[in-house]
Amino acid sequence: MFGNVLAGHRRRANLTQEDLAERTGLSVRSLRDLENGRVARPRPSTLNLLADALALSSGERERFLGAAAPSPPGVPRQLPLDVPGFCGRETELAQLDALPGDAVSIVTIGGLAGVGKTALAVHWAHRVADRFPDGQLYADLRGFGPAPAVTDTAEVLRAFLEALGVAPARVPAGTDARSALLRGLLGDRRMLVVLDNARGDEQVRPLLPGTGATTVVVTSRDRLAGLVASAGARPLRLDVLSGAQARALLAARVGADRLAGDPGATGMIVAATAGLPLALAMVAARVAFHPGFPLAAFAGDLGVTADLRRVFSWSYGALAPPAAELFRLLGLHPGPEVTVPAAAALTGRTVGDTAQSLAELARLHLLTEQRPGRFLLHDLVHDYAAAVADQDREATERLYRYFLDEAAAAAVAVQPQWLSPLPTPPVVPAPDAARTFLATEHQVLVAAARQAAENGFEAFTWRLAWCLAAWFAPNGRWQDNETVQRTALDAARRCDDRLGIATACRMLARAETRLGRLDAAEAHMAEAHDRYRELGDAGGQAQTLHNLAEVRQMTGRVEEAVAAVGDAVTLYREAGHRDGEARSLNALGWLYAQAGRYPEAVGCCTAALAVQRGSGDLNGQAATLDSLAFAYDRQGRTVEATAAAEEAVRLFRESGDRYHEAETRGRLGDIHRAAGDHTEAVRAWRAAIRIFDELNDPAADELRRRLGPLTRTDTSRP
């Protein structure tokens, strides 16, 4: 991302955003928006101003301007910021440079914690990025953090597939299916994949390519002997820095002249930090902040038997009180990344004050600013923060409250037609901003929901899970949704929260329906319905019955489905929820159409459409028009069927629902073929095939079969 590149150059030039604003004449807000990625395409004049102000060399300038160019679709650039002041490791870099580029290459970088495995992998990846024109993928597997925080391989696969252009709804369920799809996509690409901090062979294996020219770099404290034996990985063992390398690192951070002024103290620091780059970076940070102190003062503090915990405590002891308090409170954060507003919620202080404390922690290398405004704790540092953490339930509750408030507002923004079990948020963001928030924060929200259940804050768990469903469901992430809803249901049962039990049961049943576990889904829906009825919640009952109708239709019980959705319509009316009533009316109309009761289908859908047009429910309108197109076509009302299908296509496109746009285009082709207009049928089917192919959906194959009899041209590439 260009914002990362800009922030990296600014930091290497030792400039604040205010400094750079003054040099360029841009506003601080504009720079902040550039670094946060809010500006997708900076103007050429802006880029040139920045390059001049940063005093970039010709090569740096070319790469800087190139980073601002939009990446082609499916060409990810996921590498984190390069390591400033990287030095040494010439032998290891040469070994990495020698990797063949015309076949699958796997290299494992092993070594103890803090030895610089990630720094080497990321630095080399940036150095050779131009060798991989199809992009770079990166994942922090967090293999040696707290057990619940270890990254799920299936989640990494999903992120990689989406980065390669697979639509979220088309990502298959299950690790094996996702792994197979990833291998297929990598087969004809030249890519670099960095898998950082792996726990063991099994976490990595599904992420490996099968054929092609992709290079994979894996870092781990584990030897990963299984990858070496079975996948042909080349092991690269990273040792601590030599004395000369450690001195070079210190010199890059604090200045060679300062080291030369006291070689004895320099030697003591090198010995005390045992050649570990993480420890050296922390020591160097404090030395740099006290230019008037003699080196002997720092060497004396360390002693010659320092370990990492000693270094952490030494850096922690150097913090100003507000930053020290924040560091202790960060031990309560579930991870993996901490934002400024979340940290502010922990401290109860302002965002501005908290940002200053985070910057202080980053300067002392207790945090890494992974992306602008997003900070990562090395897992060893996080362990230390947890060890010194204040067990402050008020701070913990403030953090969970922040997560819930932000997630609830985003959920309402992306699913305005859903009946929410939560209080109405005072401010609702724009849908695009809400989707960005949920896409960025959902891993943290899942970790927070799990942690809240463990810490006795069960009410937050099921409420966060409902918010996450608003993101997982429309993106087809049913396995993720099932996992978080099971956690939510267990938490709600422990505190006997009837609304929580009803909500979690219903959302879990929705996931089980999509995953084909229909008996379990129906059982959970029955429990949800009973709980809602006990609460006198007509809207909750209606939602459950609407969902139950789908299960009954899928199991061939059409009349029971009609009865359930009919009851849902009545209950929505009682609750005064017009959008829900309209969507259930459309569902009833679709069921009638499937049963051949076309006049009744048209009547239900027409009534639904009137409500949806009034409320501006674009996606609801599109779905209803699709149902009407089906019913009209079966009645032989070709003109009306065509008009309804064409409007549905337009509205699905406007609401960003590409899968259903393709489905309706396929239906439009059927309507044209039945009317004898083969030219328009071919046109509609080809448009649908293009979308299904982009989504990697097998529905494209059926449409190709329909095309066969109508054209002699090559339809394999519509």
ZAMARGU-4260 file (C-alpha; in steps of 0.2 Angstrom, whole numbers, plus 5000, padded with zeros to 4 digits):
<rodrens>
0) 5000/5000/5000 | 5007/5017/4995 | 5003/5024/5013 | 5015/5011/5020 | 5029/5017/5008
5) 5026/5035/5012 | 5026/5032/5030 | 5042/5022/5029 | 5051/5035/5019 | 5045/5049/5031
10) 5052/5039/5046 | 5068/5035/5038 | 5070/5054/5035 | 5066/5057/5054 | 5052/5068/5049
15) 5035/5070/5058 | 5019/5072/5048 | 5020/5090/5053 | 5038/5092/5047 | 5033/5084/5030
20) 5018/5095/5028 | 5029/5111/5031 | 5041/5105/5018 | 5028/5101/5005 | 5014/5114/5008
25) 5002/5100/5010 | 4990/5099/5025 | 4994/5087/5040 | 4976/5080/5037 | 4981/5077/5018
30) 4997/5067/5024 | 4987/5058/5037 | 4974/5052/5023 | 4988/5047/5012 | 4997/5036/5025
35) 4980/5029/5030 | 4975/5024/5013 | 4960/5035/5012 | 4967/5043/4996 | 4967/5029/4982
40) 4976/5039/4969 | 4987/5053/4974 | 4989/5067/4961 | 5006/5067/4951 | 5009/5085/4958
45) 5007/5078/4976 | 5019/5064/4972 | 5032/5075/4965 | 5031/5087/4980 | 5033/5072/4992
50) 5048/5064/4983 | 5057/5081/4982 | 5054/5084/5001 | 5060/5067/5005 | 5076/5069/4995
55) 5073/5052/4986 | 5087/5046/4975 | 5082/5042/4957 | 5079/5024/4960 | 5069/5027/4976
60) 5059/5040/4967 | 5055/5028/4953 | 5049/5015/4966 | 5040/5028/4976 | 5030/5034/4961
65) 5027/5016/4956 | 5020/5012/4973 | 5006/5025/4970 | 5000/5017/4954 | 4985/5006/4956
70) 4989/4987/4956 | 4981/4977/4943 | 4966/4967/4949 | 4973/4951/4958 | 4990/4958/4960
75) 4993/4960/4979 | 5006/4970/4988 | 5005/4964/5006 | 5023/4966/5012 | 5024/4976/5029
80) 5036/4991/5030 | 5054/4987/5027 | 5065/4987/5042 | 5074/5004/5044 | 5093/5003/5046
85) 5094/4985/5042 | 5112/4980/5041 | 5122/4964/5041 | 5116/4946/5036 | 5126/4947/5020
90) 5128/4928/5019 | 5110/4925/5022 | 5104/4938/5009 | 5116/4930/4996 | 5108/4913/5000
95) 5091/4920/4997 | 5096/4929/4982 | 5102/4912/4975 | 5085/4904/4976 | 5079/4898/4958
100) 5066/4909/4951 | 5059/4897/4938 | 5051/4884/4949 | 5043/4883/4966 | 5056/4887/4980
105) 5053/4886/4998 | 5065/4892/5011 | 5063/4891/5030 | 5072/4904/5041 | 5074/4897/5058
110) 5081/4904/5074 | 5077/4909/5092 | 5065/4923/5097 | 5072/4940/5094 | 5086/4935/5082
115) 5079/4945/5067 | 5070/4931/5057 | 5056/4943/5052 | 5067/4958/5048 | 5078/4947/5036
120) 5063/4940/5027 | 5054/4956/5025 | 5070/4966/5020 | 5074/4953/5007 | 5056/4953/5001
125) 5057/4971/4998 | 5074/4970/4990 | 5068/4957/4977 | 5050/4962/4975 | 5052/4967/4956
130) 5057/4949/4953 | 5039/4944/4956 | 5027/4953/4944 | 5012/4944/4950 | 5013/4951/4968
135) 5018/4947/4986 | 5007/4939/4999 | 5011/4941/5018 | 5004/4933/5033 | 5009/4934/5052
140) 5004/4916/5058 | 5008/4921/5076 | 5013/4904/5080 | 5021/4907/5097 | 5009/4919/5104
145) 4995/4914/5117 | 4986/4899/5110 | 4970/4907/5106 | 4979/4920/5096 | 4988/4908/5084
150) 4982/4912/5066 | 4970/4899/5059 | 4977/4893/5042 | 4959/4893/5035 | 4958/4911/5038
155) 4975/4915/5030 | 4969/4905/5015 | 4954/4915/5014 | 4964/4931/5015 | 4976/4925/5001
160) 4962/4920/4990 | 4953/4936/4991 | 4969/4946/4988 | 4971/4936/4972 | 4953/4941/4966
165) 4942/4928/4972 | 4925/4936/4978 | 4922/4933/4997 | 4906/4923/4994 | 4915/4911/4982
170) 4929/4906/4994 | 4925/4888/4998 | 4922/4881/5015 | 4936/4871/5023 | 4955/4871/5023
175) 4957/4858/5010 | 4946/4866/4997 | 4954/4883/5000 | 4971/4876/4999 | 4967/4867/4982
180) 4960/4883/4975 | 4976/4893/4981 | 4987/4880/4972 | 4977/4882/4956 | 4979/4901/4957
185) 4997/4901/4960 | 5001/4888/4947 | 5004/4900/4933 | 5010/4915/4943 | 5027/4921/4948
190) 5024/4927/4966 | 5033/4929/4983 | 5024/4922/4999 | 5031/4927/5016 | 5024/4916/5030
195) 5030/4924/5046 | 5031/4916/5063 | 5025/4899/5059 | 5021/4887/5074 | 5025/4871/5064
200) 5024/4861/5048 | 5005/4858/5048 | 5001/4876/5049 | 5011/4880/5034 | 5008/4865/5023
205) 4991/4870/5016 | 4998/4887/5011 | 5011/4880/4999 | 5010/4881/4980 | 5010/4865/4970
210) 5017/4871/4953 | 5023/4887/4945 | 5037/4899/4950 | 5032/4905/4967 | 5045/4907/4981
215) 5039/4905/4999 | 5049/4911/5014 | 5044/4904/5031 | 5050/4910/5047 | 5049/4900/5063
220) 5057/4896/5080 | 5053/4878/5075 | 5065/4869/5063 | 5051/4864/5052 | 5060/4848/5048
225) 5044/4841/5040 | 5044/4854/5026 | 5062/4851/5023 | 5059/4832/5021 | 5043/4832/5012
230) 5042/4848/5003 | 5060/4851/4998 | 5062/4867/5008 | 5079/4874/5010 | 5083/4877/5029
235) 5092/4893/5033 | 5098/4894/5051 | 5099/4912/5058 | 5111/4914/5072 | 5114/4929/5083
240) 5123/4943/5076 | 5142/4943/5077 | 5151/4956/5087 | 5155/4966/5071 | 5137/4965/5065
245) 5130/4970/5082 | 5141/4985/5082 | 5136/4989/5064 | 5117/4989/5069 | 5121/5000/5084
250) 5131/5012/5073 | 5116/5013/5061 | 5105/5018/5075 | 5115/5029/5087 | 5130/5034/5076
255) 5147/5027/5073 | 5156/5042/5082 | 5147/5039/5098 | 5152/5020/5098 | 5170/5025/5094
260) 5171/5036/5109 | 5168/5022/5121 | 5173/5005/5114 | 5173/4997/5131 | 5155/5002/5134
265) 5150/4997/5116 | 5158/4979/5119 | 5148/4978/5136 | 5131/4982/5127 | 5135/4970/5113
270) 5139/4956/5126 | 5124/4960/5137 | 5112/4959/5122 | 5119/4943/5116 | 5119/4948/5098
275) 5100/4948/5097 | 5093/4962/5085 | 5077/4964/5095 | 5087/4968/5111 | 5100/4978/5102
280) 5086/4989/5094 | 5078/4992/5111 | 5095/4997/5119 | 5099/5008/5104 | 5082/5017/5105
285) 5086/5023/5123 | 5104/5027/5119 | 5098/5038/5104 | 5086/5047/5115 | 5099/5052/5127
290) 5113/5059/5117 | 5122/5067/5132 | 5123/5051/5142 | 5139/5041/5141 | 5138/5024/5134
295) 5144/5017/5150 | 5128/5022/5159 | 5118/5011/5148 | 5131/4997/5149 | 5130/4998/5168
300) 5111/4997/5168 | 5112/4981/5158 | 5125/4971/5165 | 5134/4957/5155 | 5121/4943/5158
305) 5105/4952/5151 | 5092/4942/5144 | 5077/4948/5134 | 5066/4950/5149 | 5079/4961/5157
310) 5080/4972/5141 | 5061/4973/5141 | 5060/4979/5159 | 5074/4991/5156 | 5065/4999/5141
315) 5049/4998/5151 | 5057/5007/5165 | 5063/5021/5154 | 5045/5025/5149 | 5036/5041/5154
320) 5021/5037/5166 | 5007/5038/5153 | 5017/5027/5141 | 5021/5015/5155 | 5003/5014/5160
325) 4997/5011/5142 | 5010/4997/5140 | 5003/4988/5156 | 4986/4990/5149 | 4991/4983/5132
330) 4993/4966/5141 | 4974/4966/5142 | 4971/4968/5123 | 4967/4952/5114 | 4978/4957/5099
335) 4984/4955/5086 | 4985/4973/5081 | 4981/4988/5092 | 4974/5004/5085 | 4975/5022/5093
340) 4956/5023/5097 | 4957/5005/5105 | 4972/5010/5115 | 4963/5026/5120 | 4948/5016/5126
345) 4960/5006/5137 | 4968/5021/5145 | 4952/5032/5146 | 4963/5046/5139 | 4961/5056/5123
350) 4966/5049/5106 | 4979/5063/5105 | 4987/5059/5121 | 4986/5040/5118 | 4994/5042/5101
355) 5009/5051/5109 | 5011/5036/5121 | 5010/5024/5107 | 5023/5033/5097 | 5034/5033/5113
360) 5032/5014/5114 | 5036/5012/5096 | 5052/5023/5097 | 5058/5011/5111 | 5054/4996/5100
365) 5041/4989/5112 | 5029/4991/5098 | 5030/4991/5079 | 5019/5002/5068 | 5014/4989/5056
370) 5003/5000/5046 | 4999/5019/5049 | 4990/5020/5065 | 4990/5001/5068 | 5003/4994/5081
375) 5009/4976/5083 | 5017/4969/5099 | 5031/4956/5096 | 5023/4940/5105 | 5038/4940/5118
380) 5034/4959/5122 | 5015/4955/5123 | 5019/4941/5135 | 5029/4953/5146 | 5015/4966/5145
385) 5003/4953/5151 | 5015/4949/5165 | 5015/4967/5171 | 4997/4971/5167 | 4986/4979/5179
390) 4971/4967/5181 | 4959/4982/5178 | 4941/4977/5175 | 4936/4995/5172 | 4949/4997/5158
395) 4944/4980/5151 | 4926/4984/5150 | 4930/5001/5142 | 4940/4992/5128 | 4925/4979/5125
400) 4913/4994/5125 | 4923/5003/5112 | 4924/4987/5101 | 4905/4984/5103 | 4900/5003/5099
405) 4911/5003/5084 | 4905/4986/5078 | 4887/4989/5081 | 4887/5005/5071 | 4896/4997/5057
410) 4884/4982/5057 | 4869/4993/5056 | 4877/5003/5041 | 4880/4987/5031 | 4864/4978/5036
415) 4851/4992/5038 | 4836/4980/5035 | 4841/4968/5049 | 4832/4969/5066 | 4845/4973/5078
420) 4845/4967/5096 | 4856/4981/5101 | 4852/4999/5105 | 4852/5011/5090 | 4870/5018/5088
425) 4870/5037/5089 | 4881/5039/5074 | 4881/5027/5059 | 4895/5028/5046 | 4894/5027/5028
430) 4892/5009/5021 | 4909/5009/5013 | 4918/5015/5028 | 4908/5002/5039 | 4914/4988/5027
435) 4932/4994/5028 | 4931/4994/5047 | 4924/4976/5048 | 4936/4970/5035 | 4951/4977/5044
440) 4945/4974/5062 | 4936/4957/5061 | 4950/4947/5068 | 4952/4958/5083 | 4933/4958/5086
445) 4933/4939/5085 | 4948/4938/5098 | 4939/4951/5109 | 4923/4940/5108 | 4932/4925/5114
450) 4942/4934/5127 | 4926/4943/5134 | 4919/4925/5137 | 4934/4920/5146 | 4935/4935/5157
455) 4917/4935/5163 | 4910/4948/5150 | 4898/4936/5142 | 4885/4949/5137 | 4899/4957/5126
460) 4902/4941/5117 | 4885/4937/5110 | 4883/4955/5105 | 4900/4956/5096 | 4895/4940/5088
465) 4879/4947/5081 | 4889/4962/5074 | 4902/4950/5066 | 4887/4940/5057 | 4883/4956/5048
470) 4900/4955/5040 | 4902/4936/5039 | 4885/4932/5031 | 4885/4943/5016 | 4903/4938/5012
475) 4899/4920/5013 | 4910/4917/5028 | 4899/4903/5036 | 4913/4893/5045 | 4919/4909/5053
480) 4902/4914/5058 | 4898/4897/5065 | 4913/4897/5076 | 4910/4914/5083 | 4891/4910/5086
485) 4895/4894/5095 | 4906/4904/5107 | 4892/4917/5109 | 4879/4903/5112 | 4890/4895/5126
490) 4893/4913/5134 | 4874/4917/5133 | 4870/4900/5141 | 4882/4903/5155 | 4874/4919/5161
495) 4856/4913/5156 | 4853/4928/5145 | 4837/4924/5135 | 4839/4937/5122 | 4858/4932/5119
500) 4853/4913/5118 | 4839/4917/5105 | 4851/4928/5095 | 4865/4916/5095 | 4854/4901/5091
505) 4847/4910/5076 | 4863/4916/5069 | 4871/4899/5072 | 4857/4891/5063 | 4859/4903/5048
510) 4877/4897/5047 | 4873/4879/5049 | 4860/4881/5035 | 4873/4887/5023 | 4885/4873/5028
515) 4872/4860/5024 | 4869/4855/5043 | 4850/4856/5041 | 4845/4846/5056 | 4856/4856/5068
520) 4850/4872/5060 | 4831/4867/5062 | 4834/4863/5080 | 4843/4879/5084 | 4829/4889/5075
525) 4816/4880/5086 | 4825/4885/5102 | 4827/4903/5095 | 4809/4904/5091 | 4804/4898/5109
530) 4815/4910/5117 | 4809/4925/5107 | 4791/4920/5111 | 4795/4919/5129 | 4802/4937/5128
535) 4787/4943/5118 | 4798/4948/5103 | 4788/4947/5088 | 4802/4953/5076 | 4814/4940/5083
540) 4801/4927/5080 | 4798/4933/5062 | 4816/4933/5058 | 4817/4915/5064 | 4802/4909/5054
545) 4809/4917/5038 | 4825/4908/5040 | 4816/4892/5045 | 4806/4893/5029 | 4822/4891/5019
550) 4827/4875/5028 | 4810/4868/5025 | 4810/4872/5007 | 4828/4864/5006 | 4821/4848/5014
555) 4806/4847/5002 | 4793/4853/5014 | 4786/4867/5003 | 4769/4869/5012 | 4777/4870/5029
560) 4789/4883/5022 | 4774/4893/5015 | 4766/4892/5032 | 4782/4898/5041 | 4785/4913/5030
565) 4767/4917/5030 | 4768/4918/5049 | 4783/4929/5048 | 4774/4941/5037 | 4761/4943/5051
570) 4773/4945/5065 | 4783/4958/5055 | 4767/4968/5053 | 4764/4966/5072 | 4782/4972/5075
575) 4780/4987/5063 | 4795/4981/5053 | 4791/4985/5035 | 4807/4980/5027 | 4806/4963/5035
580) 4788/4961/5030 | 4793/4965/5012 | 4807/4953/5012 | 4796/4939/5019 | 4782/4944/5006
585) 4795/4941/4992 | 4800/4924/5000 | 4782/4919/5000 | 4780/4925/4982 | 4795/4914/4977
590) 4788/4899/4986 | 4772/4902/4977 | 4781/4903/4960 | 4790/4887/4963 | 4774/4879/4967
595) 4766/4885/4951 | 4754/4897/4960 | 4760/4912/4948 | 4746/4925/4951 | 4748/4923/4970
600) 4767/4925/4968 | 4765/4941/4957 | 4753/4948/4970 | 4765/4945/4985 | 4780/4951/4976
605) 4771/4967/4969 | 4766/4971/4987 | 4784/4968/4993 | 4792/4979/4979 | 4781/4994/4983
610) 4787/4994/5001 | 4805/4992/4996 | 4805/5006/4983 | 4798/5017/4997 | 4812/5013/5009
615) 4826/5012/4996 | 4831/4994/4999 | 4840/4991/4983 | 4846/4974/4986 | 4828/4969/4992
620) 4821/4977/4976 | 4833/4967/4965 | 4828/4951/4974 | 4810/4954/4972 | 4811/4959/4954
625) 4821/4943/4950 | 4806/4933/4958 | 4794/4943/4947 | 4804/4939/4932 | 4803/4921/4935
630) 4784/4921/4938 | 4781/4932/4923 | 4791/4921/4912 | 4782/4906/4918 | 4765/4914/4913
635) 4772/4919/4896 | 4772/4938/4900 | 4789/4940/4891 | 4790/4959/4890 | 4786/4961/4909
640) 4798/4947/4913 | 4812/4955/4903 | 4809/4972/4910 | 4809/4965/4928 | 4825/4955/4925
645) 4834/4970/4917 | 4830/4981/4932 | 4835/4968/4944 | 4852/4966/4935 | 4854/4985/4937
650) 4850/4986/4955 | 4861/4971/4960 | 4875/4979/4951 | 4872/4996/4961 | 4871/4987/4977
655) 4888/4977/4974 | 4880/4960/4973 | 4889/4952/4959 | 4884/4934/4962 | 4865/4938/4961
660) 4868/4950/4946 | 4876/4935/4937 | 4861/4923/4942 | 4848/4936/4936 | 4858/4938/4920
665) 4857/4920/4917 | 4838/4921/4920 | 4837/4935/4908 | 4846/4923/4895 | 4833/4910/4898
670) 4819/4923/4895 | 4826/4928/4879 | 4829/4910/4873 | 4811/4905/4877 | 4805/4920/4867
675) 4816/4915/4852 | 4828/4929/4853 | 4844/4919/4853 | 4856/4934/4850 | 4850/4942/4866
680) 4851/4925/4876 | 4869/4923/4871 | 4873/4941/4876 | 4865/4939/4893 | 4873/4922/4896
685) 4890/4927/4891 | 4889/4942/4903 | 4884/4930/4917 | 4898/4918/4913 | 4911/4932/4914
690) 4905/4937/4931 | 4904/4918/4937 | 4922/4915/4930 | 4928/4930/4940 | 4920/4923/4956
695) 4927/4906/4952 | 4909/4899/4953 | 4905/4883/4944 | 4888/4890/4938 | 4898/4896/4923
700) 4899/4878/4917 | 4880/4876/4916 | 4878/4892/4906 | 4892/4887/4894 | 4882/4871/4891
705) 4866/4881/4887 | 4877/4892/4875 | 4882/4877/4865 | 4867/4874/4854 | 4865/4892/4850
710) 4882/4897/4843 | 4896/4889/4834 | 4909/4901/4841 | 4921/4897/4854 | 4912/4900/4870
715) 4925/4894/4882 | 4932/4912/4883 | 4916/4923/4883
</rodrens>
